[in-house]
Amino acid sequence: MDELLEILRSLHPDVDFAESDRLVDDKILDSFDIVTIVAEIYDVFGVAVPAEEIVPANFNSAEALYALVERLEDE
């Protein structure tokens, strides 16, 4: 989770990613951020995020995003 939080903080250092659960809904993360996050997840975790998993529910919080990474790692 720490590595994921580092990725998120590199994009928006002023956001409390540990507490926020509306990152996409509140337009904190935009499409460019999501593309960057997907690429960084691949680089850091070695996990490719399929297009069908790129939905707001998976990117609205660091917890949801980390759950996605863990699920994809197990597949």
N, C-alpha and C positions, 0 to 999 in steps of 0.2 A: 504494500500500500504506500510506503514511503516514496518509492520510485515513481509511482503514479502521481502522487501529490507534487513531487518535484516537476514533473512534466506540466501539470496544470498551473503551478505557480510560475513557471517560466513564461507562460502565455499571459497571465493576469496576476501579477504579484500582489495586487491590492484586494483580491477576493479571498474570503475565508472558505476554502473548498471543503474543509472538514465539517462545516455546518450547513452550507448551501445545498438545497435539494430541488432547485428550480433553475439550473444553469442554462438550459436551453429555453425553457418557458419564459424566463426573465431576460432573455437575449444577452446573457453574459458570454455565452459561447456562440459563435457564429459558424457558418459553414467552413470558413477557412481554418478556424480553430479546430473543428472536428477532423478535417483532413490532416492537420498537423498531429493531432492526438493519435489518430489511427496509424500514421507513419511511425510515430514515436513508440507506440505500443509494440509495433512489429520490431523495431530496433532494440528496445529494452527487454521485452518479454518473449520475442520470437513467435508472436501470435498474429495471424492475419485476421482482421475483422471483416467478415463477409458483408456485402452491401445490404443484405436483408437485416443485419443487426444494427445498422446505422439508423436508429430511430431515437426520438427524444427520450423515451423512457430509459434507454441505456446510457444516456449522456447527461441526464439532469442532475446527477450527484456523483461525487467521487466514489461513494459506496456502490452505486449501481454500475458504474464503469469498472470498478475493481471486480465486482461479481461477474461481469461479462468476461473480463480477462481470465478469471479463474475457470469459468465454465468452458471457454475456448481452449484453455490449456489442457483440460481434461478430455477433450474430444480427440 
